[in-house]
Amino acid sequence: MKKFSLLLILLFLFMLQSCTTRKQMLYLQDLDTYANSTLNYASTKVQPNDILKIDVSDLNPIVAAPFNNSTATFTSQTSVEMMKLTGYLVTPQGNITMPILNEIKVSGLTPANVESKIKERLINEGYLVNPTVQVRVVNNKFTILGEVNSPGVLSFTEESISLLDAIGMAKDLTYSAIRTDVKIIREFEGKRLVYHVDLTTASWMSNPDFRIRQNDVIVVTPNKLKANSGGVIKDPLQVLGLAISLTAVILLLTK
């Protein structure tokens, strides 16, 4: 009986240590504090390996046609995959090559800046009088790894999305996820940046750097119990079930 009581005490202590508290689990616990706060947006910049969809138009479509990708102009398909195949791939040097205009430096510019740059060349070099230029990145994607229910590489069509959007696309964090230190890895102007986000507070929501951009990587680390179990034990309830089974076996053997 003493052995049984000792086992129960040890089991209770183990479970107490392994349980995740409410404070560690809930998102945005101080959200009301940041209600009505100012939203800050920062335009993303074009980087190598981006694929740009560039449309040049004019009142006279015939004079604008030579400046558009011929494959994109005459195809009837408008899917995102087709736009990727017919778009302009930004080289490692940060350039694209357009019909007639040839090589254009676009890396480090926002899509709006690229539009202005192309429009300026079309006018200044005497090709078009009043053109309209539209530029869009069509291969936006991010990678999310670790303690989420659906890890992988996911695509989005917006210029950027919120971190909560990204987590929602991955079907939320698992029970074992550490919510106080979610990492965002970003390549920006030849440097690798790492951001740490505490999802239990809302303070990070006003920081434009924490919006997910093209090629970002999100890493969600597991808690100690999950990490130490090597993925065998998924949650404390499984620990409890195993402990009860083990206790029952010990009691049977000691009778």
Secondary structure, DSSP 8 states (H G I E B T S, - for coil): -HHHHHHHHHHHHHHHHH---HHHH-S-TTGGGGTT-----------TT-EEEEEEE-SSHHHHGGGS-HHHHH-----HHHHHHHSEE--TTSEEEETTTEEEE-TTS-HHHHHHHHHHHHHHTTS-SS-EEEEEE---EEEEEESBSS-EEEE--SS-B-HHHHHHHTT-B-TTB-TT-EEEEEEETTEEEEEEE-TTSSGGGG-GGGSB-TT-EEEE-B-HHHHHHTTS--SHHHHHHHHHHHHHHHHHHH-
